[in-house]
Amino acid sequence: MAPIAVGDFVPDGSISFFDDDDQLQTVSVHSLAAGKKVILFGVPGAFPPTCSLKYVNGFIEKAEELKSNAVDEIICFSGNW
């Protein structure tokens, strides 16, 4: 499979997350991003310091700037095994 480039549509798949009520929700990538400009990035693990401090903080720090440039959602996913 070719790498995904800026502006490409990503293949559909499922993403699971805990909502504000701590209930597990599962949605498709396409339904989550429907009609939106989305930045979707992944890190190898949610809790290792390199992932949470280095990668995620950069997106948090730039969130307002990104959203002012027509980005609707910034979504981070991780795999914890």
mmCIF file of the N, C-alpha and C atoms, coordinates in Angstrom:
data_MODEL
# 
_entry.id   MODEL 
# 
loop_
_atom_site.group_PDB 
_atom_site.id 
_atom_site.type_symbol 
_atom_site.label_atom_id 
_atom_site.label_alt_id 
_atom_site.label_comp_id 
_atom_site.label_asym_id 
_atom_site.label_entity_id 
_atom_site.label_seq_id 
_atom_site.pdbx_PDB_ins_code 
_atom_site.Cartn_x 
_atom_site.Cartn_y 
_atom_site.Cartn_z 
_atom_site.occupancy 
_atom_site.B_iso_or_equiv 
_atom_site.pdbx_formal_charge 
_atom_site.auth_seq_id 
_atom_site.auth_comp_id 
_atom_site.auth_asym_id 
_atom_site.auth_atom_id 
_atom_site.pdbx_PDB_model_num 
ATOM 1   N N  . MET A 1 1  ? 0.840   -1.169 0.000  1.00 0.00 ? 1  MET A N  1 
ATOM 2   C CA . MET A 1 1  ? 0.000   0.000  0.000  1.00 0.00 ? 1  MET A CA 1 
ATOM 3   C C  . MET A 1 1  ? 0.892   1.241  0.000  1.00 0.00 ? 1  MET A C  1 
ATOM 4   N N  . ALA A 1 2  ? 0.548   2.209  -0.807 1.00 0.00 ? 2  ALA A N  1 
ATOM 5   C CA . ALA A 1 2  ? 1.309   3.454  -0.879 1.00 0.00 ? 2  ALA A CA 1 
ATOM 6   C C  . ALA A 1 2  ? 1.087   4.278  0.390  1.00 0.00 ? 2  ALA A C  1 
ATOM 7   N N  . PRO A 1 3  ? 2.084   5.064  0.777  1.00 0.00 ? 3  PRO A N  1 
ATOM 8   C CA . PRO A 1 3  ? 1.899   5.931  1.947  1.00 0.00 ? 3  PRO A CA 1 
ATOM 9   C C  . PRO A 1 3  ? 0.758   6.923  1.716  1.00 0.00 ? 3  PRO A C  1 
ATOM 10  N N  . ILE A 1 4  ? 0.152   7.345  2.793  1.00 0.00 ? 4  ILE A N  1 
ATOM 11  C CA . ILE A 1 4  ? -0.918  8.340  2.722  1.00 0.00 ? 4  ILE A CA 1 
ATOM 12  C C  . ILE A 1 4  ? -0.271  9.716  2.735  1.00 0.00 ? 4  ILE A C  1 
ATOM 13  N N  . ALA A 1 5  ? -0.662  10.568 1.803  1.00 0.00 ? 5  ALA A N  1 
ATOM 14  C CA . ALA A 1 5  ? -0.110  11.916 1.702  1.00 0.00 ? 5  ALA A CA 1 
ATOM 15  C C  . ALA A 1 5  ? -1.135  12.939 2.172  1.00 0.00 ? 5  ALA A C  1 
ATOM 16  N N  . VAL A 1 6  ? -0.659  14.139 2.438  1.00 0.00 ? 6  VAL A N  1 
ATOM 17  C CA . VAL A 1 6  ? -1.549  15.232 2.830  1.00 0.00 ? 6  VAL A CA 1 
ATOM 18  C C  . VAL A 1 6  ? -2.625  15.395 1.770  1.00 0.00 ? 6  VAL A C  1 
ATOM 19  N N  . GLY A 1 7  ? -3.864  15.456 2.205  1.00 0.00 ? 7  GLY A N  1 
ATOM 20  C CA . GLY A 1 7  ? -4.984  15.625 1.288  1.00 0.00 ? 7  GLY A CA 1 
ATOM 21  C C  . GLY A 1 7  ? -5.603  14.333 0.806  1.00 0.00 ? 7  GLY A C  1 
ATOM 22  N N  . ASP A 1 8  ? -4.941  13.202 1.044  1.00 0.00 ? 8  ASP A N  1 
ATOM 23  C CA . ASP A 1 8  ? -5.489  11.908 0.638  1.00 0.00 ? 8  ASP A CA 1 
ATOM 24  C C  . ASP A 1 8  ? -6.634  11.494 1.559  1.00 0.00 ? 8  ASP A C  1 
ATOM 25  N N  . PHE A 1 9  ? -7.481  10.640 1.047  1.00 0.00 ? 9  PHE A N  1 
ATOM 26  C CA . PHE A 1 9  ? -8.485  9.991  1.878  1.00 0.00 ? 9  PHE A CA 1 
ATOM 27  C C  . PHE A 1 9  ? -7.853  8.738  2.464  1.00 0.00 ? 9  PHE A C  1 
ATOM 28  N N  . VAL A 1 10 ? -8.073  8.500  3.735  1.00 0.00 ? 10 VAL A N  1 
ATOM 29  C CA . VAL A 1 10 ? -7.517  7.305  4.366  1.00 0.00 ? 10 VAL A CA 1 
ATOM 30  C C  . VAL A 1 10 ? -8.478  6.142  4.169  1.00 0.00 ? 10 VAL A C  1 
ATOM 31  N N  . PRO A 1 11 ? -7.965  4.929  4.161  1.00 0.00 ? 11 PRO A N  1 
ATOM 32  C CA . PRO A 1 11 ? -8.854  3.771  4.089  1.00 0.00 ? 11 PRO A CA 1 
ATOM 33  C C  . PRO A 1 11 ? -9.756  3.743  5.321  1.00 0.00 ? 11 PRO A C  1 
ATOM 34  N N  . ASP A 1 12 ? -10.939 3.200  5.162  1.00 0.00 ? 12 ASP A N  1 
ATOM 35  C CA . ASP A 1 12 ? -11.847 3.123  6.301  1.00 0.00 ? 12 ASP A CA 1 
ATOM 36  C C  . ASP A 1 12 ? -11.393 2.023  7.250  1.00 0.00 ? 12 ASP A C  1 
ATOM 37  N N  . GLY A 1 13 ? -11.721 2.182  8.477  1.00 0.00 ? 13 GLY A N  1 
ATOM 38  C CA . GLY A 1 13 ? -11.414 1.216  9.519  1.00 0.00 ? 13 GLY A CA 1 
ATOM 39  C C  . GLY A 1 13 ? -12.161 1.628  10.767 1.00 0.00 ? 13 GLY A C  1 
ATOM 40  N N  . SER A 1 14 ? -11.975 0.901  11.818 1.00 0.00 ? 14 SER A N  1 
ATOM 41  C CA . SER A 1 14 ? -12.662 1.210  13.072 1.00 0.00 ? 14 SER A CA 1 
ATOM 42  C C  . SER A 1 14 ? -11.700 1.803  14.088 1.00 0.00 ? 14 SER A C  1 
ATOM 43  N N  . ILE A 1 15 ? -12.209 2.750  14.858 1.00 0.00 ? 15 ILE A N  1 
ATOM 44  C CA . ILE A 1 15 ? -11.468 3.351  15.964 1.00 0.00 ? 15 ILE A CA 1 
ATOM 45  C C  . ILE A 1 15 ? -12.337 3.216  17.206 1.00 0.00 ? 15 ILE A C  1 
ATOM 46  N N  . SER A 1 16 ? -11.743 2.752  18.282 1.00 0.00 ? 16 SER A N  1 
ATOM 47  C CA . SER A 1 16 ? -12.464 2.660  19.555 1.00 0.00 ? 16 SER A CA 1 
ATOM 48  C C  . SER A 1 16 ? -11.879 3.676  20.526 1.00 0.00 ? 16 SER A C  1 
ATOM 49  N N  . PHE A 1 17 ? -12.751 4.251  21.340 1.00 0.00 ? 17 PHE A N  1 
ATOM 50  C CA . PHE A 1 17 ? -12.324 5.253  22.313 1.00 0.00 ? 17 PHE A CA 1 
ATOM 51  C C  . PHE A 1 17 ? -13.312 5.280  23.470 1.00 0.00 ? 17 PHE A C  1 
ATOM 52  N N  . PHE A 1 18 ? -12.874 5.848  24.579 1.00 0.00 ? 18 PHE A N  1 
ATOM 53  C CA . PHE A 1 18 ? -13.764 6.039  25.718 1.00 0.00 ? 18 PHE A CA 1 
ATOM 54  C C  . PHE A 1 18 ? -14.335 7.443  25.651 1.00 0.00 ? 18 PHE A C  1 
ATOM 55  N N  . ASP A 1 19 ? -15.653 7.543  25.739 1.00 0.00 ? 19 ASP A N  1 
ATOM 56  C CA . ASP A 1 19 ? -16.309 8.845  25.676 1.00 0.00 ? 19 ASP A CA 1 
ATOM 57  C C  . ASP A 1 19 ? -16.254 9.540  27.042 1.00 0.00 ? 19 ASP A C  1 
ATOM 58  N N  . ASP A 1 20 ? -16.906 10.688 27.141 1.00 0.00 ? 20 ASP A N  1 
ATOM 59  C CA . ASP A 1 20 ? -16.884 11.470 28.376 1.00 0.00 ? 20 ASP A CA 1 
ATOM 60  C C  . ASP A 1 20 ? -17.500 10.742 29.565 1.00 0.00 ? 20 ASP A C  1 
ATOM 61  N N  . ASP A 1 21 ? -18.324 9.736  29.300 1.00 0.00 ? 21 ASP A N  1 
ATOM 62  C CA . ASP A 1 21 ? -18.938 8.935  30.366 1.00 0.00 ? 21 ASP A CA 1 
ATOM 63  C C  . ASP A 1 21 ? -18.197 7.624  30.606 1.00 0.00 ? 21 ASP A C  1 
ATOM 64  N N  . ASP A 1 22 ? -16.963 7.532  30.078 1.00 0.00 ? 22 ASP A N  1 
ATOM 65  C CA . ASP A 1 22 ? -16.135 6.326  30.204 1.00 0.00 ? 22 ASP A CA 1 
ATOM 66  C C  . ASP A 1 22 ? -16.770 5.091  29.588 1.00 0.00 ? 22 ASP A C  1 
ATOM 67  N N  . GLN A 1 23 ? -17.581 5.292  28.559 1.00 0.00 ? 23 GLN A N  1 
ATOM 68  C CA . GLN A 1 23 ? -18.182 4.184  27.821 1.00 0.00 ? 23 GLN A CA 1 
ATOM 69  C C  . GLN A 1 23 ? -17.384 3.964  26.537 1.00 0.00 ? 23 GLN A C  1 
ATOM 70  N N  . LEU A 1 24 ? -17.072 2.721  26.245 1.00 0.00 ? 24 LEU A N  1 
ATOM 71  C CA . LEU A 1 24 ? -16.327 2.399  25.036 1.00 0.00 ? 24 LEU A CA 1 
ATOM 72  C C  . LEU A 1 24 ? -17.213 2.606  23.814 1.00 0.00 ? 24 LEU A C  1 
ATOM 73  N N  . GLN A 1 25 ? -16.720 3.390  22.877 1.00 0.00 ? 25 GLN A N  1 
ATOM 74  C CA . GLN A 1 25 ? -17.423 3.651  21.621 1.00 0.00 ? 25 GLN A CA 1 
ATOM 75  C C  . GLN A 1 25 ? -16.543 3.167  20.474 1.00 0.00 ? 25 GLN A C  1 
ATOM 76  N N  . THR A 1 26 ? -17.141 2.639  19.444 1.00 0.00 ? 26 THR A N  1 
ATOM 77  C CA . THR A 1 26 ? -16.418 2.230  18.243 1.00 0.00 ? 26 THR A CA 1 
ATOM 78  C C  . THR A 1 26 ? -17.103 2.864  17.048 1.00 0.00 ? 26 THR A C  1 
ATOM 79  N N  . VAL A 1 27 ? -16.320 3.562  16.240 1.00 0.00 ? 27 VAL A N  1 
ATOM 80  C CA . VAL A 1 27 ? -16.855 4.239  15.059 1.00 0.00 ? 27 VAL A CA 1 
ATOM 81  C C  . VAL A 1 27 ? -15.923 3.984  13.883 1.00 0.00 ? 27 VAL A C  1 
ATOM 82  N N  . SER A 1 28 ? -16.428 4.186  12.685 1.00 0.00 ? 28 SER A N  1 
ATOM 83  C CA . SER A 1 28 ? -15.572 4.061  11.505 1.00 0.00 ? 28 SER A CA 1 
ATOM 84  C C  . SER A 1 28 ? -14.805 5.368  11.308 1.00 0.00 ? 28 SER A C  1 
ATOM 85  N N  . VAL A 1 29 ? -13.635 5.263  10.746 1.00 0.00 ? 29 VAL A N  1 
ATOM 86  C CA . VAL A 1 29 ? -12.831 6.450  10.451 1.00 0.00 ? 29 VAL A CA 1 
ATOM 87  C C  . VAL A 1 29 ? -13.616 7.389  9.546  1.00 0.00 ? 29 VAL A C  1 
ATOM 88  N N  . HIS A 1 30 ? -14.261 6.844  8.532  1.00 0.00 ? 30 HIS A N  1 
ATOM 89  C CA . HIS A 1 30 ? -15.001 7.685  7.591  1.00 0.00 ? 30 HIS A CA 1 
ATOM 90  C C  . HIS A 1 30 ? -16.164 8.409  8.255  1.00 0.00 ? 30 HIS A C  1 
ATOM 91  N N  . SER A 1 31 ? -16.881 7.759  9.162  1.00 0.00 ? 31 SER A N  1 
ATOM 92  C CA . SER A 1 31 ? -17.993 8.449  9.826  1.00 0.00 ? 31 SER A CA 1 
ATOM 93  C C  . SER A 1 31 ? -17.478 9.503  10.801 1.00 0.00 ? 31 SER A C  1 
ATOM 94  N N  . LEU A 1 32 ? -16.361 9.240  11.444 1.00 0.00 ? 32 LEU A N  1 
ATOM 95  C CA . LEU A 1 32 ? -15.779 10.192 12.382 1.00 0.00 ? 32 LEU A CA 1 
ATOM 96  C C  . LEU A 1 32 ? -15.293 11.453 11.667 1.00 0.00 ? 32 LEU A C  1 
ATOM 97  N N  . ALA A 1 33 ? -14.801 11.288 10.449 1.00 0.00 ? 33 ALA A N  1 
ATOM 98  C CA . ALA A 1 33 ? -14.226 12.409 9.709  1.00 0.00 ? 33 ALA A CA 1 
ATOM 99  C C  . ALA A 1 33 ? -15.158 12.980 8.644  1.00 0.00 ? 33 ALA A C  1 
ATOM 100 N N  . ALA A 1 34 ? -16.363 12.475 8.544  1.00 0.00 ? 34 ALA A N  1 
ATOM 101 C CA . ALA A 1 34 ? -17.279 12.895 7.474  1.00 0.00 ? 34 ALA A CA 1 
ATOM 102 C C  . ALA A 1 34 ? -17.474 14.408 7.452  1.00 0.00 ? 34 ALA A C  1 
ATOM 103 N N  . GLY A 1 35 ? -17.179 15.004 6.310  1.00 0.00 ? 35 GLY A N  1 
ATOM 104 C CA . GLY A 1 35 ? -17.378 16.431 6.112  1.00 0.00 ? 35 GLY A CA 1 
ATOM 105 C C  . GLY A 1 35 ? -16.398 17.314 6.860  1.00 0.00 ? 35 GLY A C  1 
ATOM 106 N N  . LYS A 1 36 ? -15.329 16.738 7.379  1.00 0.00 ? 36 LYS A N  1 
ATOM 107 C CA . LYS A 1 36 ? -14.365 17.498 8.170  1.00 0.00 ? 36 LYS A CA 1 
ATOM 108 C C  . LYS A 1 36 ? -12.969 17.391 7.575  1.00 0.00 ? 36 LYS A C  1 
ATOM 109 N N  . LYS A 1 37 ? -12.155 18.360 7.899  1.00 0.00 ? 37 LYS A N  1 
ATOM 110 C CA . LYS A 1 37 ? -10.731 18.284 7.613  1.00 0.00 ? 37 LYS A CA 1 
ATOM 111 C C  . LYS A 1 37 ? -10.077 17.788 8.900  1.00 0.00 ? 37 LYS A C  1 
ATOM 112 N N  . VAL A 1 38 ? -9.436  16.623 8.827  1.00 0.00 ? 38 VAL A N  1 
ATOM 113 C CA . VAL A 1 38 ? -8.957  15.939 10.027 1.00 0.00 ? 38 VAL A CA 1 
ATOM 114 C C  . VAL A 1 38 ? -7.465  15.640 9.913  1.00 0.00 ? 38 VAL A C  1 
ATOM 115 N N  . ILE A 1 39 ? -6.762  15.850 11.009 1.00 0.00 ? 39 ILE A N  1 
ATOM 116 C CA . ILE A 1 39 ? -5.387  15.366 11.142 1.00 0.00 ? 39 ILE A CA 1 
ATOM 117 C C  . ILE A 1 39 ? -5.469  14.105 11.983 1.00 0.00 ? 39 ILE A C  1 
ATOM 118 N N  . LEU A 1 40 ? -4.996  13.017 11.427 1.00 0.00 ? 40 LEU A N  1 
ATOM 119 C CA . LEU A 1 40 ? -5.017  11.724 12.100 1.00 0.00 ? 40 LEU A CA 1 
ATOM 120 C C  . LEU A 1 40 ? -3.569  11.261 12.225 1.00 0.00 ? 40 LEU A C  1 
ATOM 121 N N  . PHE A 1 41 ? -3.103  11.088 13.463 1.00 0.00 ? 41 PHE A N  1 
ATOM 122 C CA . PHE A 1 41 ? -1.732  10.623 13.648 1.00 0.00 ? 41 PHE A CA 1 
ATOM 123 C C  . PHE A 1 41 ? -1.700  9.549  14.716 1.00 0.00 ? 41 PHE A C  1 
ATOM 124 N N  . GLY A 1 42 ? -0.689  8.731  14.658 1.00 0.00 ? 42 GLY A N  1 
ATOM 125 C CA . GLY A 1 42 ? -0.585  7.633  15.601 1.00 0.00 ? 42 GLY A CA 1 
ATOM 126 C C  . GLY A 1 42 ? 0.752   7.624  16.313 1.00 0.00 ? 42 GLY A C  1 
ATOM 127 N N  . VAL A 1 43 ? 0.746   7.072  17.506 1.00 0.00 ? 43 VAL A N  1 
ATOM 128 C CA . VAL A 1 43 ? 1.959   6.869  18.289 1.00 0.00 ? 43 VAL A CA 1 
ATOM 129 C C  . VAL A 1 43 ? 1.995   5.400  18.710 1.00 0.00 ? 43 VAL A C  1 
ATOM 130 N N  . PRO A 1 44 ? 3.181   4.851  18.951 1.00 0.00 ? 44 PRO A N  1 
ATOM 131 C CA . PRO A 1 44 ? 3.270   3.434  19.281 1.00 0.00 ? 44 PRO A CA 1 
ATOM 132 C C  . PRO A 1 44 ? 2.597   3.052  20.596 1.00 0.00 ? 44 PRO A C  1 
ATOM 133 N N  . GLY A 1 45 ? 2.536   3.963  21.539 1.00 0.00 ? 45 GLY A N  1 
ATOM 134 C CA . GLY A 1 45 ? 1.908   3.675  22.827 1.00 0.00 ? 45 GLY A CA 1 
ATOM 135 C C  . GLY A 1 45 ? 1.388   4.957  23.451 1.00 0.00 ? 45 GLY A C  1 
ATOM 136 N N  . ALA A 1 46 ? 0.348   4.851  24.255 1.00 0.00 ? 46 ALA A N  1 
ATOM 137 C CA . ALA A 1 46 ? -0.265  6.040  24.848 1.00 0.00 ? 46 ALA A CA 1 
ATOM 138 C C  . ALA A 1 46 ? 0.545   6.602  26.008 1.00 0.00 ? 46 ALA A C  1 
ATOM 139 N N  . PHE A 1 47 ? 1.250   5.763  26.735 1.00 0.00 ? 47 PHE A N  1 
ATOM 140 C CA . PHE A 1 47 ? 1.832   6.219  27.984 1.00 0.00 ? 47 PHE A CA 1 
ATOM 141 C C  . PHE A 1 47 ? 3.354   6.323  28.039 1.00 0.00 ? 47 PHE A C  1 
ATOM 142 N N  . PRO A 1 48 ? 4.109   5.749  27.104 1.00 0.00 ? 48 PRO A N  1 
ATOM 143 C CA . PRO A 1 48 ? 5.560   5.944  27.163 1.00 0.00 ? 48 PRO A CA 1 
ATOM 144 C C  . PRO A 1 48 ? 5.897   7.437  27.050 1.00 0.00 ? 48 PRO A C  1 
ATOM 145 N N  . PRO A 1 49 ? 6.863   7.928  27.833 1.00 0.00 ? 49 PRO A N  1 
ATOM 146 C CA . PRO A 1 49 ? 7.177   9.360  27.824 1.00 0.00 ? 49 PRO A CA 1 
ATOM 147 C C  . PRO A 1 49 ? 7.500   9.923  26.443 1.00 0.00 ? 49 PRO A C  1 
ATOM 148 N N  . THR A 1 50 ? 8.200   9.154  25.622 1.00 0.00 ? 50 THR A N  1 
ATOM 149 C CA . THR A 1 50 ? 8.530   9.661  24.293 1.00 0.00 ? 50 THR A CA 1 
ATOM 150 C C  . THR A 1 50 ? 7.271   9.964  23.505 1.00 0.00 ? 50 THR A C  1 
ATOM 151 N N  . CYS A 1 51 ? 6.274   9.116  23.592 1.00 0.00 ? 51 CYS A N  1 
ATOM 152 C CA . CYS A 1 51 ? 5.036   9.315  22.834 1.00 0.00 ? 51 CYS A CA 1 
ATOM 153 C C  . CYS A 1 51 ? 4.202   10.443 23.417 1.00 0.00 ? 51 CYS A C  1 
ATOM 154 N N  . SER A 1 52 ? 3.953   10.373 24.722 1.00 0.00 ? 52 SER A N  1 
ATOM 155 C CA . SER A 1 52 ? 3.050   11.352 25.323 1.00 0.00 ? 52 SER A CA 1 
ATOM 156 C C  . SER A 1 52 ? 3.687   12.725 25.455 1.00 0.00 ? 52 SER A C  1 
ATOM 157 N N  . LEU A 1 53 ? 4.982   12.800 25.702 1.00 0.00 ? 53 LEU A N  1 
ATOM 158 C CA . LEU A 1 53 ? 5.626   14.100 25.877 1.00 0.00 ? 53 LEU A CA 1 
ATOM 159 C C  . LEU A 1 53 ? 6.122   14.701 24.571 1.00 0.00 ? 53 LEU A C  1 
ATOM 160 N N  . LYS A 1 54 ? 6.731   13.900 23.725 1.00 0.00 ? 54 LYS A N  1 
ATOM 161 C CA . LYS A 1 54 ? 7.332   14.443 22.506 1.00 0.00 ? 54 LYS A CA 1 
ATOM 162 C C  . LYS A 1 54 ? 6.312   14.632 21.397 1.00 0.00 ? 54 LYS A C  1 
ATOM 163 N N  . TYR A 1 55 ? 5.602   13.599 21.038 1.00 0.00 ? 55 TYR A N  1 
ATOM 164 C CA . TYR A 1 55 ? 4.724   13.674 19.873 1.00 0.00 ? 55 TYR A CA 1 
ATOM 165 C C  . TYR A 1 55 ? 3.398   14.361 20.174 1.00 0.00 ? 55 TYR A C  1 
ATOM 166 N N  . VAL A 1 56 ? 2.720   13.922 21.194 1.00 0.00 ? 56 VAL A N  1 
ATOM 167 C CA . VAL A 1 56 ? 1.384   14.446 21.486 1.00 0.00 ? 56 VAL A CA 1 
ATOM 168 C C  . VAL A 1 56 ? 1.447   15.916 21.887 1.00 0.00 ? 56 VAL A C  1 
ATOM 169 N N  . ASN A 1 57 ? 2.412   16.296 22.721 1.00 0.00 ? 57 ASN A N  1 
ATOM 170 C CA . ASN A 1 57 ? 2.509   17.693 23.147 1.00 0.00 ? 57 ASN A CA 1 
ATOM 171 C C  . ASN A 1 57 ? 2.681   18.650 21.981 1.00 0.00 ? 57 ASN A C  1 
ATOM 172 N N  . GLY A 1 58 ? 3.398   18.240 20.955 1.00 0.00 ? 58 GLY A N  1 
ATOM 173 C CA . GLY A 1 58 ? 3.559   19.096 19.782 1.00 0.00 ? 58 GLY A CA 1 
ATOM 174 C C  . GLY A 1 58 ? 2.225   19.420 19.129 1.00 0.00 ? 58 GLY A C  1 
ATOM 175 N N  . PHE A 1 59 ? 1.350   18.433 19.042 1.00 0.00 ? 59 PHE A N  1 
ATOM 176 C CA . PHE A 1 59 ? 0.024   18.671 18.467 1.00 0.00 ? 59 PHE A CA 1 
ATOM 177 C C  . PHE A 1 59 ? -0.840  19.508 19.404 1.00 0.00 ? 59 PHE A C  1 
ATOM 178 N N  . ILE A 1 60 ? -0.714  19.286 20.707 1.00 0.00 ? 60 ILE A N  1 
ATOM 179 C CA . ILE A 1 60 ? -1.473  20.089 21.669 1.00 0.00 ? 60 ILE A CA 1 
ATOM 180 C C  . ILE A 1 60 ? -1.045  21.550 21.573 1.00 0.00 ? 60 ILE A C  1 
ATOM 181 N N  . GLU A 1 61 ? 0.258   21.775 21.519 1.00 0.00 ? 61 GLU A N  1 
ATOM 182 C CA . GLU A 1 61 ? 0.775   23.144 21.441 1.00 0.00 ? 61 GLU A CA 1 
ATOM 183 C C  . GLU A 1 61 ? 0.339   23.852 20.163 1.00 0.00 ? 61 GLU A C  1 
ATOM 184 N N  . LYS A 1 62 ? 0.190   23.125 19.085 1.00 0.00 ? 62 LYS A N  1 
ATOM 185 C CA . LYS A 1 62 ? -0.170  23.715 17.789 1.00 0.00 ? 62 LYS A CA 1 
ATOM 186 C C  . LYS A 1 62 ? -1.658  23.608 17.467 1.00 0.00 ? 62 LYS A C  1 
ATOM 187 N N  . ALA A 1 63 ? -2.458  23.084 18.378 1.00 0.00 ? 63 ALA A N  1 
ATOM 188 C CA . ALA A 1 63 ? -3.874  22.814 18.087 1.00 0.00 ? 63 ALA A CA 1 
ATOM 189 C C  . ALA A 1 63 ? -4.628  24.053 17.616 1.00 0.00 ? 63 ALA A C  1 
ATOM 190 N N  . GLU A 1 64 ? -4.498  25.157 18.307 1.00 0.00 ? 64 GLU A N  1 
ATOM 191 C CA . GLU A 1 64 ? -5.239  26.364 17.916 1.00 0.00 ? 64 GLU A CA 1 
ATOM 192 C C  . GLU A 1 64 ? -4.785  26.873 16.555 1.00 0.00 ? 64 GLU A C  1 
ATOM 193 N N  . GLU A 1 65 ? -3.483  26.832 16.309 1.00 0.00 ? 65 GLU A N  1 
ATOM 194 C CA . GLU A 1 65 ? -2.964  27.255 15.005 1.00 0.00 ? 65 GLU A CA 1 
ATOM 195 C C  . GLU A 1 65 ? -3.506  26.358 13.893 1.00 0.00 ? 65 GLU A C  1 
ATOM 196 N N  . LEU A 1 66 ? -3.498  25.063 14.123 1.00 0.00 ? 66 LEU A N  1 
ATOM 197 C CA . LEU A 1 66 ? -4.015  24.128 13.124 1.00 0.00 ? 66 LEU A CA 1 
ATOM 198 C C  . LEU A 1 66 ? -5.502  24.359 12.889 1.00 0.00 ? 66 LEU A C  1 
ATOM 199 N N  . LYS A 1 67 ? -6.252  24.549 13.963 1.00 0.00 ? 67 LYS A N  1 
ATOM 200 C CA . LYS A 1 67 ? -7.694  24.763 13.818 1.00 0.00 ? 67 LYS A CA 1 
ATOM 201 C C  . LYS A 1 67 ? -8.001  26.094 13.140 1.00 0.00 ? 67 LYS A C  1 
ATOM 202 N N  . SER A 1 68 ? -7.132  27.086 13.305 1.00 0.00 ? 68 SER A N  1 
ATOM 203 C CA . SER A 1 68 ? -7.345  28.363 12.615 1.00 0.00 ? 68 SER A CA 1 
ATOM 204 C C  . SER A 1 68 ? -7.072  28.240 11.117 1.00 0.00 ? 68 SER A C  1 
ATOM 205 N N  . ASN A 1 69 ? -6.459  27.142 10.711 1.00 0.00 ? 69 ASN A N  1 
ATOM 206 C CA . ASN A 1 69 ? -6.193  26.863 9.297  1.00 0.00 ? 69 ASN A CA 1 
ATOM 207 C C  . ASN A 1 69 ? -7.148  25.811 8.759  1.00 0.00 ? 69 ASN A C  1 
ATOM 208 N N  . ALA A 1 70 ? -8.379  25.829 9.246  1.00 0.00 ? 70 ALA A N  1 
ATOM 209 C CA . ALA A 1 70 ? -9.482  25.000 8.734  1.00 0.00 ? 70 ALA A CA 1 
ATOM 210 C C  . ALA A 1 70 ? -9.406  23.528 9.126  1.00 0.00 ? 70 ALA A C  1 
ATOM 211 N N  . VAL A 1 71 ? -8.600  23.174 10.108 1.00 0.00 ? 71 VAL A N  1 
ATOM 212 C CA . VAL A 1 71 ? -8.593  21.803 10.612 1.00 0.00 ? 71 VAL A CA 1 
ATOM 213 C C  . VAL A 1 71 ? -9.703  21.689 11.649 1.00 0.00 ? 71 VAL A C  1 
ATOM 214 N N  . ASP A 1 72 ? -10.604 20.731 11.451 1.00 0.00 ? 72 ASP A N  1 
ATOM 215 C CA . ASP A 1 72 ? -11.737 20.556 12.362 1.00 0.00 ? 72 ASP A CA 1 
ATOM 216 C C  . ASP A 1 72 ? -11.419 19.660 13.552 1.00 0.00 ? 72 ASP A C  1 
ATOM 217 N N  . GLU A 1 73 ? -10.649 18.613 13.320 1.00 0.00 ? 73 GLU A N  1 
ATOM 218 C CA . GLU A 1 73 ? -10.356 17.634 14.374 1.00 0.00 ? 73 GLU A CA 1 
ATOM 219 C C  . GLU A 1 73 ? -8.897  17.214 14.292 1.00 0.00 ? 73 GLU A C  1 
ATOM 220 N N  . ILE A 1 74 ? -8.300  16.981 15.456 1.00 0.00 ? 74 ILE A N  1 
ATOM 221 C CA . ILE A 1 74 ? -6.968  16.392 15.553 1.00 0.00 ? 74 ILE A CA 1 
ATOM 222 C C  . ILE A 1 74 ? -7.146  15.117 16.366 1.00 0.00 ? 74 ILE A C  1 
ATOM 223 N N  . ILE A 1 75 ? -6.884  13.990 15.734 1.00 0.00 ? 75 ILE A N  1 
ATOM 224 C CA . ILE A 1 75 ? -7.147  12.699 16.365 1.00 0.00 ? 75 ILE A CA 1 
ATOM 225 C C  . ILE A 1 75 ? -5.840  11.918 16.480 1.00 0.00 ? 75 ILE A C  1 
ATOM 226 N N  . CYS A 1 76 ? -5.524  11.520 17.701 1.00 0.00 ? 76 CYS A N  1 
ATOM 227 C CA . CYS A 1 76 ? -4.347  10.698 17.959 1.00 0.00 ? 76 CYS A CA 1 
ATOM 228 C C  . CYS A 1 76 ? -4.815  9.294  18.323 1.00 0.00 ? 76 CYS A C  1 
ATOM 229 N N  . PHE A 1 77 ? -4.182  8.306  17.747 1.00 0.00 ? 77 PHE A N  1 
ATOM 230 C CA . PHE A 1 77 ? -4.489  6.930  18.129 1.00 0.00 ? 77 PHE A CA 1 
ATOM 231 C C  . PHE A 1 77 ? -3.201  6.236  18.539 1.00 0.00 ? 77 PHE A C  1 
ATOM 232 N N  . SER A 1 78 ? -3.343  5.240  19.393 1.00 0.00 ? 78 SER A N  1 
ATOM 233 C CA . SER A 1 78 ? -2.165  4.497  19.837 1.00 0.00 ? 78 SER A CA 1 
ATOM 234 C C  . SER A 1 78 ? -2.511  3.027  19.956 1.00 0.00 ? 78 SER A C  1 
ATOM 235 N N  . GLY A 1 79 ? -1.482  2.235  19.894 1.00 0.00 ? 79 GLY A N  1 
ATOM 236 C CA . GLY A 1 79 ? -1.652  0.805  20.097 1.00 0.00 ? 79 GLY A CA 1 
ATOM 237 C C  . GLY A 1 79 ? -0.993  0.424  21.404 1.00 0.00 ? 79 GLY A C  1 
ATOM 238 N N  . ASN A 1 80 ? -1.750  -0.065 22.318 1.00 0.00 ? 80 ASN A N  1 
ATOM 239 C CA . ASN A 1 80 ? -1.195  -0.544 23.587 1.00 0.00 ? 80 ASN A CA 1 
ATOM 240 C C  . ASN A 1 80 ? -1.421  -2.043 23.645 1.00 0.00 ? 80 ASN A C  1 
ATOM 241 N N  . TRP A 1 81 ? -0.355  -2.783 23.694 1.00 0.00 ? 81 TRP A N  1 
ATOM 242 C CA . TRP A 1 81 ? -0.466  -4.236 23.670 1.00 0.00 ? 81 TRP A CA 1 
ATOM 243 C C  . TRP A 1 81 ? -0.238  -4.774 25.041 1.00 0.00 ? 81 TRP A C  1 
# 
